Amino acid sequence: MKRVLIISYYWPPSGGSGVQRWVKFAKYLPSEGWQPVVYTPETLN
């Protein structure tokens, strides 16, 4: 299985308006033969 790197500043559970597009995109990648690897910054709260 091929891998794809998704770099996103926001990812659930933090979220934002643009996050849903990436989540849905990553959800369907495995059925097309791609393994998503998500990279996000560490939150400092």
mmCIF entry with sequence, helices, sheets and N, C-alpha, C, O atoms, coordinates in Angstrom:
data_MODEL
# 
_entry.id   MODEL 
# 
_entity.id                         1 
_entity.type                       polymer 
_entity.pdbx_number_of_molecules   1 
# 
_entity_poly.entity_id                      1 
_entity_poly.type                           'polypeptide(L)' 
_entity_poly.nstd_linkage                   no 
_entity_poly.nstd_monomer                   no 
_entity_poly.pdbx_seq_one_letter_code       MKRVLIISYYWPPSGGSGVQRWVKFAKYLPSEGWQPVVYTPETLN 
_entity_poly.pdbx_seq_one_letter_code_can   MKRVLIISYYWPPSGGSGVQRWVKFAKYLPSEGWQPVVYTPETLN 
_entity_poly.pdbx_strand_id                 A 
# 
loop_
_entity_poly_seq.entity_id 
_entity_poly_seq.num 
_entity_poly_seq.mon_id 
_entity_poly_seq.hetero 
1 1  MET n 
1 2  LYS n 
1 3  ARG n 
1 4  VAL n 
1 5  LEU n 
1 6  ILE n 
1 7  ILE n 
1 8  SER n 
1 9  TYR n 
1 10 TYR n 
1 11 TRP n 
1 12 PRO n 
1 13 PRO n 
1 14 SER n 
1 15 GLY n 
1 16 GLY n 
1 17 SER n 
1 18 GLY n 
1 19 VAL n 
1 20 GLN n 
1 21 ARG n 
1 22 TRP n 
1 23 VAL n 
1 24 LYS n 
1 25 PHE n 
1 26 ALA n 
1 27 LYS n 
1 28 TYR n 
1 29 LEU n 
1 30 PRO n 
1 31 SER n 
1 32 GLU n 
1 33 GLY n 
1 34 TRP n 
1 35 GLN n 
1 36 PRO n 
1 37 VAL n 
1 38 VAL n 
1 39 TYR n 
1 40 THR n 
1 41 PRO n 
1 42 GLU n 
1 43 THR n 
1 44 LEU n 
1 45 ASN n 
# 
_struct_asym.id          A 
_struct_asym.entity_id   1 
# 
loop_
_struct_conf.conf_type_id 
_struct_conf.id 
_struct_conf.pdbx_PDB_helix_id 
_struct_conf.beg_label_comp_id 
_struct_conf.beg_label_asym_id 
_struct_conf.beg_label_seq_id 
_struct_conf.pdbx_beg_PDB_ins_code 
_struct_conf.end_label_comp_id 
_struct_conf.end_label_asym_id 
_struct_conf.end_label_seq_id 
_struct_conf.pdbx_end_PDB_ins_code 
_struct_conf.beg_auth_comp_id 
_struct_conf.beg_auth_asym_id 
_struct_conf.beg_auth_seq_id 
_struct_conf.end_auth_comp_id 
_struct_conf.end_auth_asym_id 
_struct_conf.end_auth_seq_id 
_struct_conf.pdbx_PDB_helix_class 
_struct_conf.details 
_struct_conf.pdbx_PDB_helix_length 
HELX_P HELX_P1 AA1 VAL A 19 ? TYR A 28 ? VAL A 19 TYR A 28 1 ? 10 
HELX_P HELX_P2 AA2 PRO A 30 ? GLU A 32 ? PRO A 30 GLU A 32 5 ? 3  
# 
_struct_conf_type.id          HELX_P 
_struct_conf_type.criteria    ? 
_struct_conf_type.reference   ? 
# 
_struct_sheet.id               AA1 
_struct_sheet.type             ? 
_struct_sheet.number_strands   2 
_struct_sheet.details          ? 
# 
_struct_sheet_order.sheet_id     AA1 
_struct_sheet_order.range_id_1   1 
_struct_sheet_order.range_id_2   2 
_struct_sheet_order.offset       ? 
_struct_sheet_order.sense        parallel 
# 
loop_
_struct_sheet_range.sheet_id 
_struct_sheet_range.id 
_struct_sheet_range.beg_label_comp_id 
_struct_sheet_range.beg_label_asym_id 
_struct_sheet_range.beg_label_seq_id 
_struct_sheet_range.pdbx_beg_PDB_ins_code 
_struct_sheet_range.end_label_comp_id 
_struct_sheet_range.end_label_asym_id 
_struct_sheet_range.end_label_seq_id 
_struct_sheet_range.pdbx_end_PDB_ins_code 
_struct_sheet_range.beg_auth_comp_id 
_struct_sheet_range.beg_auth_asym_id 
_struct_sheet_range.beg_auth_seq_id 
_struct_sheet_range.end_auth_comp_id 
_struct_sheet_range.end_auth_asym_id 
_struct_sheet_range.end_auth_seq_id 
AA1 1 LYS A 2  ? ILE A 7  ? LYS A 2  ILE A 7  
AA1 2 TRP A 34 ? TYR A 39 ? TRP A 34 TYR A 39 
# 
loop_
_atom_site.group_PDB 
_atom_site.id 
_atom_site.type_symbol 
_atom_site.label_atom_id 
_atom_site.label_alt_id 
_atom_site.label_comp_id 
_atom_site.label_asym_id 
_atom_site.label_entity_id 
_atom_site.label_seq_id 
_atom_site.pdbx_PDB_ins_code 
_atom_site.Cartn_x 
_atom_site.Cartn_y 
_atom_site.Cartn_z 
_atom_site.occupancy 
_atom_site.B_iso_or_equiv 
_atom_site.pdbx_formal_charge 
_atom_site.auth_seq_id 
_atom_site.auth_comp_id 
_atom_site.auth_asym_id 
_atom_site.auth_atom_id 
_atom_site.pdbx_PDB_model_num 
ATOM 1   N N  . MET A 1 1  ? 0.848   -1.175 0.000  1.00 0.00 ? 1  MET A N  1 
ATOM 2   C CA . MET A 1 1  ? 0.000   0.000  0.000  1.00 0.00 ? 1  MET A CA 1 
ATOM 3   C C  . MET A 1 1  ? 0.899   1.244  0.000  1.00 0.00 ? 1  MET A C  1 
ATOM 4   O O  . MET A 1 1  ? 1.845   1.328  0.783  1.00 0.00 ? 1  MET A O  1 
ATOM 5   N N  . LYS A 1 2  ? 0.609   2.178  -0.851 1.00 0.00 ? 2  LYS A N  1 
ATOM 6   C CA . LYS A 1 2  ? 1.351   3.433  -0.927 1.00 0.00 ? 2  LYS A CA 1 
ATOM 7   C C  . LYS A 1 2  ? 0.909   4.348  0.212  1.00 0.00 ? 2  LYS A C  1 
ATOM 8   O O  . LYS A 1 2  ? -0.212  4.235  0.706  1.00 0.00 ? 2  LYS A O  1 
ATOM 9   N N  . ARG A 1 3  ? 1.786   5.246  0.621  1.00 0.00 ? 3  ARG A N  1 
ATOM 10  C CA . ARG A 1 3  ? 1.464   6.181  1.700  1.00 0.00 ? 3  ARG A CA 1 
ATOM 11  C C  . ARG A 1 3  ? 1.411   7.597  1.156  1.00 0.00 ? 3  ARG A C  1 
ATOM 12  O O  . ARG A 1 3  ? 2.126   7.954  0.220  1.00 0.00 ? 3  ARG A O  1 
ATOM 13  N N  . VAL A 1 4  ? 0.541   8.396  1.770  1.00 0.00 ? 4  VAL A N  1 
ATOM 14  C CA . VAL A 1 4  ? 0.445   9.817  1.444  1.00 0.00 ? 4  VAL A CA 1 
ATOM 15  C C  . VAL A 1 4  ? 0.492   10.599 2.749  1.00 0.00 ? 4  VAL A C  1 
ATOM 16  O O  . VAL A 1 4  ? -0.180  10.250 3.720  1.00 0.00 ? 4  VAL A O  1 
ATOM 17  N N  . LEU A 1 5  ? 1.294   11.662 2.760  1.00 0.00 ? 5  LEU A N  1 
ATOM 18  C CA . LEU A 1 5  ? 1.435   12.499 3.949  1.00 0.00 ? 5  LEU A CA 1 
ATOM 19  C C  . LEU A 1 5  ? 0.478   13.672 3.847  1.00 0.00 ? 5  LEU A C  1 
ATOM 20  O O  . LEU A 1 5  ? 0.498   14.417 2.867  1.00 0.00 ? 5  LEU A O  1 
ATOM 21  N N  . ILE A 1 6  ? -0.360  13.834 4.861  1.00 0.00 ? 6  ILE A N  1 
ATOM 22  C CA . ILE A 1 6  ? -1.281  14.971 4.949  1.00 0.00 ? 6  ILE A CA 1 
ATOM 23  C C  . ILE A 1 6  ? -0.775  15.857 6.080  1.00 0.00 ? 6  ILE A C  1 
ATOM 24  O O  . ILE A 1 6  ? -0.722  15.436 7.235  1.00 0.00 ? 6  ILE A O  1 
ATOM 25  N N  . ILE A 1 7  ? -0.405  17.084 5.736  1.00 0.00 ? 7  ILE A N  1 
ATOM 26  C CA . ILE A 1 7  ? 0.061   18.046 6.729  1.00 0.00 ? 7  ILE A CA 1 
ATOM 27  C C  . ILE A 1 7  ? -1.068  19.053 6.940  1.00 0.00 ? 7  ILE A C  1 
ATOM 28  O O  . ILE A 1 7  ? -1.474  19.756 6.015  1.00 0.00 ? 7  ILE A O  1 
ATOM 29  N N  . SER A 1 8  ? -1.557  19.108 8.157  1.00 0.00 ? 8  SER A N  1 
ATOM 30  C CA . SER A 1 8  ? -2.696  19.968 8.453  1.00 0.00 ? 8  SER A CA 1 
ATOM 31  C C  . SER A 1 8  ? -2.508  20.611 9.822  1.00 0.00 ? 8  SER A C  1 
ATOM 32  O O  . SER A 1 8  ? -2.123  19.949 10.785 1.00 0.00 ? 8  SER A O  1 
ATOM 33  N N  . TYR A 1 9  ? -2.786  21.904 9.894  1.00 0.00 ? 9  TYR A N  1 
ATOM 34  C CA . TYR A 1 9  ? -2.665  22.595 11.168 1.00 0.00 ? 9  TYR A CA 1 
ATOM 35  C C  . TYR A 1 9  ? -3.782  22.154 12.123 1.00 0.00 ? 9  TYR A C  1 
ATOM 36  O O  . TYR A 1 9  ? -3.552  22.012 13.324 1.00 0.00 ? 9  TYR A O  1 
ATOM 37  N N  . TYR A 1 10 ? -4.969  21.943 11.597 1.00 0.00 ? 10 TYR A N  1 
ATOM 38  C CA . TYR A 1 10 ? -6.102  21.510 12.428 1.00 0.00 ? 10 TYR A CA 1 
ATOM 39  C C  . TYR A 1 10 ? -6.512  20.098 12.055 1.00 0.00 ? 10 TYR A C  1 
ATOM 40  O O  . TYR A 1 10 ? -6.524  19.736 10.879 1.00 0.00 ? 10 TYR A O  1 
ATOM 41  N N  . TRP A 1 11 ? -6.846  19.307 13.057 1.00 0.00 ? 11 TRP A N  1 
ATOM 42  C CA . TRP A 1 11 ? -7.349  17.950 12.861 1.00 0.00 ? 11 TRP A CA 1 
ATOM 43  C C  . TRP A 1 11 ? -8.188  17.616 14.067 1.00 0.00 ? 11 TRP A C  1 
ATOM 44  O O  . TRP A 1 11 ? -7.866  18.056 15.171 1.00 0.00 ? 11 TRP A O  1 
ATOM 45  N N  . PRO A 1 12 ? -9.263  16.847 13.902 1.00 0.00 ? 12 PRO A N  1 
ATOM 46  C CA . PRO A 1 12 ? -10.102 16.522 15.055 1.00 0.00 ? 12 PRO A CA 1 
ATOM 47  C C  . PRO A 1 12 ? -9.271  15.919 16.189 1.00 0.00 ? 12 PRO A C  1 
ATOM 48  O O  . PRO A 1 12 ? -8.341  15.157 15.925 1.00 0.00 ? 12 PRO A O  1 
ATOM 49  N N  . PRO A 1 13 ? -9.581  16.236 17.414 1.00 0.00 ? 13 PRO A N  1 
ATOM 50  C CA . PRO A 1 13 ? -10.788 16.876 17.899 1.00 0.00 ? 13 PRO A CA 1 
ATOM 51  C C  . PRO A 1 13 ? -10.726 18.397 17.902 1.00 0.00 ? 13 PRO A C  1 
ATOM 52  O O  . PRO A 1 13 ? -11.741 19.030 18.192 1.00 0.00 ? 13 PRO A O  1 
ATOM 53  N N  . SER A 1 14 ? -9.573  19.026 17.589 1.00 0.00 ? 14 SER A N  1 
ATOM 54  C CA . SER A 1 14 ? -9.560  20.490 17.630 1.00 0.00 ? 14 SER A CA 1 
ATOM 55  C C  . SER A 1 14 ? -10.460 21.066 16.548 1.00 0.00 ? 14 SER A C  1 
ATOM 56  O O  . SER A 1 14 ? -11.417 21.763 16.885 1.00 0.00 ? 14 SER A O  1 
ATOM 57  N N  . GLY A 1 15 ? -10.219 20.828 15.321 1.00 0.00 ? 15 GLY A N  1 
ATOM 58  C CA . GLY A 1 15 ? -11.157 21.186 14.268 1.00 0.00 ? 15 GLY A CA 1 
ATOM 59  C C  . GLY A 1 15 ? -11.142 22.623 13.806 1.00 0.00 ? 15 GLY A C  1 
ATOM 60  O O  . GLY A 1 15 ? -10.344 23.445 14.256 1.00 0.00 ? 15 GLY A O  1 
ATOM 61  N N  . GLY A 1 16 ? -12.035 22.893 12.908 1.00 0.00 ? 16 GLY A N  1 
ATOM 62  C CA . GLY A 1 16 ? -12.179 24.167 12.249 1.00 0.00 ? 16 GLY A CA 1 
ATOM 63  C C  . GLY A 1 16 ? -13.030 23.938 11.011 1.00 0.00 ? 16 GLY A C  1 
ATOM 64  O O  . GLY A 1 16 ? -13.433 22.807 10.738 1.00 0.00 ? 16 GLY A O  1 
ATOM 65  N N  . SER A 1 17 ? -13.304 24.976 10.274 1.00 0.00 ? 17 SER A N  1 
ATOM 66  C CA . SER A 1 17 ? -14.216 24.818 9.132  1.00 0.00 ? 17 SER A CA 1 
ATOM 67  C C  . SER A 1 17 ? -13.603 24.011 7.987  1.00 0.00 ? 17 SER A C  1 
ATOM 68  O O  . SER A 1 17 ? -14.330 23.318 7.275  1.00 0.00 ? 17 SER A O  1 
ATOM 69  N N  . GLY A 1 18 ? -12.296 24.081 7.795  1.00 0.00 ? 18 GLY A N  1 
ATOM 70  C CA . GLY A 1 18 ? -11.673 23.366 6.684  1.00 0.00 ? 18 GLY A CA 1 
ATOM 71  C C  . GLY A 1 18 ? -11.268 21.938 6.995  1.00 0.00 ? 18 GLY A C  1 
ATOM 72  O O  . GLY A 1 18 ? -10.815 21.216 6.106  1.00 0.00 ? 18 GLY A O  1 
ATOM 73  N N  . VAL A 1 19 ? -11.423 21.524 8.238  1.00 0.00 ? 19 VAL A N  1 
ATOM 74  C CA . VAL A 1 19 ? -10.965 20.199 8.648  1.00 0.00 ? 19 VAL A CA 1 
ATOM 75  C C  . VAL A 1 19 ? -11.785 19.079 8.028  1.00 0.00 ? 19 VAL A C  1 
ATOM 76  O O  . VAL A 1 19 ? -11.236 18.038 7.667  1.00 0.00 ? 19 VAL A O  1 
ATOM 77  N N  . GLN A 1 20 ? -13.074 19.277 7.903  1.00 0.00 ? 20 GLN A N  1 
ATOM 78  C CA . GLN A 1 20 ? -13.950 18.212 7.421  1.00 0.00 ? 20 GLN A CA 1 
ATOM 79  C C  . GLN A 1 20 ? -13.575 17.730 6.023  1.00 0.00 ? 20 GLN A C  1 
ATOM 80  O O  . GLN A 1 20 ? -13.727 16.548 5.714  1.00 0.00 ? 20 GLN A O  1 
ATOM 81  N N  . ARG A 1 21 ? -13.093 18.625 5.187  1.00 0.00 ? 21 ARG A N  1 
ATOM 82  C CA . ARG A 1 21 ? -12.685 18.235 3.837  1.00 0.00 ? 21 ARG A CA 1 
ATOM 83  C C  . ARG A 1 21 ? -11.533 17.232 3.901  1.00 0.00 ? 21 ARG A C  1 
ATOM 84  O O  . ARG A 1 21 ? -11.559 16.229 3.188  1.00 0.00 ? 21 ARG A O  1 
ATOM 85  N N  . TRP A 1 22 ? -10.526 17.479 4.736  1.00 0.00 ? 22 TRP A N  1 
ATOM 86  C CA . TRP A 1 22 ? -9.386  16.574 4.850  1.00 0.00 ? 22 TRP A CA 1 
ATOM 87  C C  . TRP A 1 22 ? -9.762  15.258 5.508  1.00 0.00 ? 22 TRP A C  1 
ATOM 88  O O  . TRP A 1 22 ? -9.255  14.203 5.126  1.00 0.00 ? 22 TRP A O  1 
ATOM 89  N N  . VAL A 1 23 ? -10.650 15.312 6.497  1.00 0.00 ? 23 VAL A N  1 
ATOM 90  C CA . VAL A 1 23 ? -11.082 14.079 7.164  1.00 0.00 ? 23 VAL A CA 1 
ATOM 91  C C  . VAL A 1 23 ? -11.801 13.165 6.182  1.00 0.00 ? 23 VAL A C  1 
ATOM 92  O O  . VAL A 1 23 ? -11.528 11.965 6.141  1.00 0.00 ? 23 VAL A O  1 
ATOM 93  N N  . LYS A 1 24 ? -12.710 13.714 5.396  1.00 0.00 ? 24 LYS A N  1 
ATOM 94  C CA . LYS A 1 24 ? -13.434 12.904 4.405  1.00 0.00 ? 24 LYS A CA 1 
ATOM 95  C C  . LYS A 1 24 ? -12.475 12.382 3.338  1.00 0.00 ? 24 LYS A C  1 
ATOM 96  O O  . LYS A 1 24 ? -12.610 11.245 2.888  1.00 0.00 ? 24 LYS A O  1 
ATOM 97  N N  . PHE A 1 25 ? -11.504 13.208 2.928  1.00 0.00 ? 25 PHE A N  1 
ATOM 98  C CA . PHE A 1 25 ? -10.521 12.794 1.941  1.00 0.00 ? 25 PHE A CA 1 
ATOM 99  C C  . PHE A 1 25 ? -9.705  11.607 2.462  1.00 0.00 ? 25 PHE A C  1 
ATOM 100 O O  . PHE A 1 25 ? -9.508  10.620 1.753  1.00 0.00 ? 25 PHE A O  1 
ATOM 101 N N  . ALA A 1 26 ? -9.231  11.715 3.714  1.00 0.00 ? 26 ALA A N  1 
ATOM 102 C CA . ALA A 1 26 ? -8.426  10.652 4.313  1.00 0.00 ? 26 ALA A CA 1 
ATOM 103 C C  . ALA A 1 26 ? -9.242  9.381  4.525  1.00 0.00 ? 26 ALA A C  1 
ATOM 104 O O  . ALA A 1 26 ? -8.694  8.280  4.476  1.00 0.00 ? 26 ALA A O  1 
ATOM 105 N N  . LYS A 1 27 ? -10.521 9.521  4.757  1.00 0.00 ? 27 LYS A N  1 
ATOM 106 C CA . LYS A 1 27 ? -11.394 8.362  5.002  1.00 0.00 ? 27 LYS A CA 1 
ATOM 107 C C  . LYS A 1 27 ? -11.450 7.436  3.794  1.00 0.00 ? 27 LYS A C  1 
ATOM 108 O O  . LYS A 1 27 ? -11.483 6.216  3.953  1.00 0.00 ? 27 LYS A O  1 
ATOM 109 N N  . TYR A 1 28 ? -11.461 8.000  2.587  1.00 0.00 ? 28 TYR A N  1 
ATOM 110 C CA . TYR A 1 28 ? -11.624 7.200  1.376  1.00 0.00 ? 28 TYR A CA 1 
ATOM 111 C C  . TYR A 1 28 ? -10.313 6.803  0.711  1.00 0.00 ? 28 TYR A C  1 
ATOM 112 O O  . TYR A 1 28 ? -10.332 6.062  -0.272 1.00 0.00 ? 28 TYR A O  1 
ATOM 113 N N  . LEU A 1 29 ? -9.187  7.269  1.210  1.00 0.00 ? 29 LEU A N  1 
ATOM 114 C CA . LEU A 1 29 ? -7.904  6.911  0.611  1.00 0.00 ? 29 LEU A CA 1 
ATOM 115 C C  . LEU A 1 29 ? -7.583  5.421  0.670  1.00 0.00 ? 29 LEU A C  1 
ATOM 116 O O  . LEU A 1 29 ? -7.108  4.879  -0.329 1.00 0.00 ? 29 LEU A O  1 
ATOM 117 N N  . PRO A 1 30 ? -7.817  4.723  1.796  1.00 0.00 ? 30 PRO A N  1 
ATOM 118 C CA . PRO A 1 30 ? -7.474  3.298  1.841  1.00 0.00 ? 30 PRO A CA 1 
ATOM 119 C C  . PRO A 1 30 ? -8.198  2.449  0.792  1.00 0.00 ? 30 PRO A C  1 
ATOM 120 O O  . PRO A 1 30 ? -7.639  1.465  0.309  1.00 0.00 ? 30 PRO A O  1 
ATOM 121 N N  . SER A 1 31 ? -9.404  2.807  0.442  1.00 0.00 ? 31 SER A N  1 
ATOM 122 C CA . SER A 1 31 ? -10.122 2.019  -0.574 1.00 0.00 ? 31 SER A CA 1 
ATOM 123 C C  . SER A 1 31 ? -9.512  2.190  -1.960 1.00 0.00 ? 31 SER A C  1 
ATOM 124 O O  . SER A 1 31 ? -9.786  1.401  -2.864 1.00 0.00 ? 31 SER A O  1 
ATOM 125 N N  . GLU A 1 32 ? -8.675  3.233  -2.128 1.00 0.00 ? 32 GLU A N  1 
ATOM 126 C CA . GLU A 1 32 ? -7.992  3.476  -3.403 1.00 0.00 ? 32 GLU A CA 1 
ATOM 127 C C  . GLU A 1 32 ? -6.532  3.023  -3.365 1.00 0.00 ? 32 GLU A C  1 
ATOM 128 O O  . GLU A 1 32 ? -5.781  3.262  -4.310 1.00 0.00 ? 32 GLU A O  1 
ATOM 129 N N  . GLY A 1 33 ? -6.130  2.367  -2.271 1.00 0.00 ? 33 GLY A N  1 
ATOM 130 C CA . GLY A 1 33 ? -4.775  1.835  -2.176 1.00 0.00 ? 33 GLY A CA 1 
ATOM 131 C C  . GLY A 1 33 ? -3.751  2.774  -1.565 1.00 0.00 ? 33 GLY A C  1 
ATOM 132 O O  . GLY A 1 33 ? -2.550  2.581  -1.755 1.00 0.00 ? 33 GLY A O  1 
ATOM 133 N N  . TRP A 1 34 ? -4.196  3.780  -0.839 1.00 0.00 ? 34 TRP A N  1 
ATOM 134 C CA . TRP A 1 34 ? -3.314  4.741  -0.196 1.00 0.00 ? 34 TRP A CA 1 
ATOM 135 C C  . TRP A 1 34 ? -3.507  4.704  1.315  1.00 0.00 ? 34 TRP A C  1 
ATOM 136 O O  . TRP A 1 34 ? -4.639  4.637  1.794  1.00 0.00 ? 34 TRP A O  1 
ATOM 137 N N  . GLN A 1 35 ? -2.417  4.749  2.065  1.00 0.00 ? 35 GLN A N  1 
ATOM 138 C CA . GLN A 1 35 ? -2.484  4.813  3.524  1.00 0.00 ? 35 GLN A CA 1 
ATOM 139 C C  . GLN A 1 35 ? -2.189  6.242  3.944  1.00 0.00 ? 35 GLN A C  1 
ATOM 140 O O  . GLN A 1 35 ? -1.073  6.718  3.735  1.00 0.00 ? 35 GLN A O  1 
ATOM 141 N N  . PRO A 1 36 ? -3.165  6.952  4.537  1.00 0.00 ? 36 PRO A N  1 
ATOM 142 C CA . PRO A 1 36 ? -2.906  8.329  4.959  1.00 0.00 ? 36 PRO A CA 1 
ATOM 143 C C  . PRO A 1 36 ? -2.076  8.385  6.240  1.00 0.00 ? 36 PRO A C  1 
ATOM 144 O O  . PRO A 1 36 ? -2.320  7.636  7.185  1.00 0.00 ? 36 PRO A O  1 
ATOM 145 N N  . VAL A 1 37 ? -1.102  9.274  6.255  1.00 0.00 ? 37 VAL A N  1 
ATOM 146 C CA . VAL A 1 37 ? -0.306  9.572  7.443  1.00 0.00 ? 37 VAL A CA 1 
ATOM 147 C C  . VAL A 1 37 ? -0.519  11.053 7.709  1.00 0.00 ? 37 VAL A C  1 
ATOM 148 O O  . VAL A 1 37 ? -0.200  11.891 6.867  1.00 0.00 ? 37 VAL A O  1 
ATOM 149 N N  . VAL A 1 38 ? -1.056  11.376 8.874  1.00 0.00 ? 38 VAL A N  1 
ATOM 150 C CA . VAL A 1 38 ? -1.417  12.756 9.186  1.00 0.00 ? 38 VAL A CA 1 
ATOM 151 C C  . VAL A 1 38 ? -0.379  13.355 10.128 1.00 0.00 ? 38 VAL A C  1 
ATOM 152 O O  . VAL A 1 38 ? -0.047  12.770 11.159 1.00 0.00 ? 38 VAL A O  1 
ATOM 153 N N  . TYR A 1 39 ? 0.125   14.519 9.762  1.00 0.00 ? 39 TYR A N  1 
ATOM 154 C CA . TYR A 1 39 ? 1.093   15.256 10.574 1.00 0.00 ? 39 TYR A CA 1 
ATOM 155 C C  . TYR A 1 39 ? 0.460   16.574 10.981 1.00 0.00 ? 39 TYR A C  1 
ATOM 156 O O  . TYR A 1 39 ? 0.054   17.366 10.131 1.00 0.00 ? 39 TYR A O  1 
ATOM 157 N N  . THR A 1 40 ? 0.376   16.809 12.294 1.00 0.00 ? 40 THR A N  1 
ATOM 158 C CA . THR A 1 40 ? -0.162  18.070 12.821 1.00 0.00 ? 40 THR A CA 1 
ATOM 159 C C  . THR A 1 40 ? 0.780   18.595 13.894 1.00 0.00 ? 40 THR A C  1 
ATOM 160 O O  . THR A 1 40 ? 1.498   17.810 14.514 1.00 0.00 ? 40 THR A O  1 
ATOM 161 N N  . PRO A 1 41 ? 0.794   19.894 14.126 1.00 0.00 ? 41 PRO A N  1 
ATOM 162 C CA . PRO A 1 41 ? 1.650   20.425 15.200 1.00 0.00 ? 41 PRO A CA 1 
ATOM 163 C C  . PRO A 1 41 ? 1.094   20.057 16.566 1.00 0.00 ? 41 PRO A C  1 
ATOM 164 O O  . PRO A 1 41 ? -0.104  19.823 16.724 1.00 0.00 ? 41 PRO A O  1 
ATOM 165 N N  . GLU A 1 42 ? 1.967   20.011 17.532 1.00 0.00 ? 42 GLU A N  1 
ATOM 166 C CA . GLU A 1 42 ? 1.543   19.737 18.897 1.00 0.00 ? 42 GLU A CA 1 
ATOM 167 C C  . GLU A 1 42 ? 0.868   20.966 19.461 1.00 0.00 ? 42 GLU A C  1 
ATOM 168 O O  . GLU A 1 42 ? 1.371   22.081 19.320 1.00 0.00 ? 42 GLU A O  1 
ATOM 169 N N  . THR A 1 43 ? -0.276  20.765 20.103 1.00 0.00 ? 43 THR A N  1 
ATOM 170 C CA . THR A 1 43 ? -0.987  21.901 20.717 1.00 0.00 ? 43 THR A CA 1 
ATOM 171 C C  . THR A 1 43 ? -0.370  22.179 22.084 1.00 0.00 ? 43 THR A C  1 
ATOM 172 O O  . THR A 1 43 ? -0.064  21.261 22.844 1.00 0.00 ? 43 THR A O  1 
ATOM 173 N N  . LEU A 1 44 ? -0.199  23.441 22.373 1.00 0.00 ? 44 LEU A N  1 
ATOM 174 C CA . LEU A 1 44 ? 0.409   23.852 23.648 1.00 0.00 ? 44 LEU A CA 1 
ATOM 175 C C  . LEU A 1 44 ? -0.627  24.615 24.471 1.00 0.00 ? 44 LEU A C  1 
ATOM 176 O O  . LEU A 1 44 ? -0.598  25.844 24.537 1.00 0.00 ? 44 LEU A O  1 
ATOM 177 N N  . ASN A 1 45 ? -1.524  23.889 25.083 1.00 0.00 ? 45 ASN A N  1 
ATOM 178 C CA . ASN A 1 45 ? -2.555  24.511 25.917 1.00 0.00 ? 45 ASN A CA 1 
ATOM 179 C C  . ASN A 1 45 ? -2.214  24.390 27.358 1.00 0.00 ? 45 ASN A C  1 
ATOM 180 O O  . ASN A 1 45 ? -2.968  24.857 28.211 1.00 0.00 ? 45 ASN A O  1 
# 
